[in-house]
Amino acid sequence: MTNHSIGKEALEVKNIDKNENAVTIRTIAKMANVSHTTVSRALNGSSLVKPATRDKIADIARQIGYVPNLNAKSLVTNRSYMIGIFFTNLDTGTSASFLTDVIEQAQGMLPKSYSLSINSVDNAMDGQSVSVNNFDGIIVISQSDSDDDFIDYLHKTGLPLVVLNRVIDRDDINNYAVGDELGGKIATEYAIRMGHRKFALITGVDAFESSTQRTKGFMGAIKAHGIKLNPVLIKQGDYRPKSGNVLMRQILSSGNIPTCVICENDDMAVGAINACIELGYQVPRDISFIGFDDMGYSKYLVPPLTTVRKPTSTIIGMGVSRLVEIMENGQQDDIEQKIIDPEIIVRSSVLNMNKTDLTDR
């Protein structure tokens, strides 16, 4: 009798393999003493299931090694469980370190059933095997108004969409951006409070709105304090470390040595500081530096870099949360558009000239 029962159970298990997803849910239901509908709702995080029951079902699922069949699930729900993330000029302008931060946070925040697809706006617009219809939702990390045609196209498809990083000139798309002009202003005003009056500026990509706004903030603070700028000390970079290094060498060879250099991102500041060290200048004793973005490595530089902390985590968090809300609940009439203020992070790369006897400056 016992041997016959074991054989029958083995046969049932063999049959289970033919429809693993459905039967596994029924197996969990039997073990939890609930309906398979309750199990399905619990595994999808439905608020219709009591928290204690959800926890119990989740524990059972982990114990028996249950893995959802996303292919089958996507066929039933007509969803791909894929999120598209598109960057401006992925291969020529966007900072690699910034890209990494965005991807890591988005992966951490999205529901586990979702995957990410990363590509550039240029590739999508050129039709290089990128079909936006394959996505359940799209995040555009925009640097330039050159993205506007792509953003407009996405909006017309009706796909859930959020635009991050740049303020867009329309009111019908969820948009979360950084106060870049304020960032340029507070960086410059901090250096002025530290007694600096001879500035150099290494800007970012001319076509990027972030660079335009940061430069505007810098120039506004300089003008407000009546400080004269030497045009030789204003250089246009490309947000990459090499451009910071090359342009800093040009500044140093000009014979007009600034007391403080403001770089419009941390990557260029790294290259610029390296140029100073290679040419025998000490930071901050000889030249002070301020960056922008507060990348993860900035506090580990020698000296640790004073920089403007771009609220990347906040805008990404708002954007991802909003996108998930739209995907789960459908398009909503209320549009969110927010500009988040950055903050100055004071470290050791700016000399306080008010407390230093530097009569030769």
MONORCOR-V65264 format. One record per backbone hydrogen bond with DSSP energy under -0.5 kcal/mol. CO is the residue of the C=O (numbers start at 1). NH is the residue of the N-H. If there is no record, write none. Layout:
BEGIN
co nh
CO NH
CO NH
END
This chain:
BEGIN
co nh
1 5
2 6
3 7
4 8
5 9
6 10
7 11
8 12
9 13
10 14
11 15
12 16
13 17
15 18
16 19
17 20
19 23
20 24
21 25
22 26
23 27
24 28
25 29
26 30
27 31
28 32
29 33
29 34
35 39
36 40
37 41
38 42
39 43
40 44
41 46
42 45
46 49
50 54
51 55
52 56
53 57
54 58
55 59
56 60
57 61
58 62
59 63
60 64
61 66
62 65
68 70
69 73
70 74
71 75
72 76
73 77
74 78
74 79
81 115
82 136
82 137
83 117
84 139
85 119
86 141
87 90
87 121
89 92
89 93
89 94
95 99
96 100
97 101
98 102
99 103
100 104
101 105
102 106
103 107
104 108
105 109
106 110
111 114
115 83
117 85
119 87
120 124
121 125
122 126
123 128
124 127
127 129
129 131
130 132
131 134
132 135
136 160
137 84
138 162
139 86
139 141
140 142
140 164
141 88
143 209
143 210
144 147
145 148
147 151
148 152
149 153
150 154
151 155
152 156
153 157
154 157
154 158
154 159
155 158
160 138
161 174
162 140
163 176
164 142
164 166
165 178
166 168
168 170
174 163
175 338
176 165
177 340
178 180
179 183
180 184
181 185
182 186
183 187
184 188
185 189
186 190
187 191
188 192
189 193
190 194
191 196
192 195
194 353
194 354
197 199
198 259
198 260
200 262
201 203
201 235
202 264
203 237
205 208
208 212
209 213
210 214
211 215
212 216
213 217
214 218
215 219
216 220
217 221
218 222
219 223
220 224
221 225
222 227
223 226
229 231
230 233
231 234
233 201
233 235
235 203
235 237
240 244
241 245
242 246
243 247
244 248
245 249
246 250
247 251
248 252
249 253
250 254
251 254
251 256
252 255
255 257
256 258
259 288
260 200
260 262
261 263
261 290
262 202
265 269
266 270
267 271
268 272
269 273
270 274
271 275
272 276
273 277
274 278
275 279
276 281
277 280
282 284
282 286
282 287
288 261
289 306
290 263
291 308
292 266
293 310
295 298
297 300
298 301
298 305
301 303
304 348
304 349
306 291
307 309
307 345
308 293
308 310
309 343
310 312
311 315
312 316
313 317
314 318
315 319
316 320
317 321
318 322
319 323
320 324
321 325
322 326
323 327
324 328
325 329
326 330
333 335
336 175
338 177
338 340
340 179
343 309
344 346
345 307
345 347
349 289
349 351
351 353
352 355
353 356
356 358
358 361
END
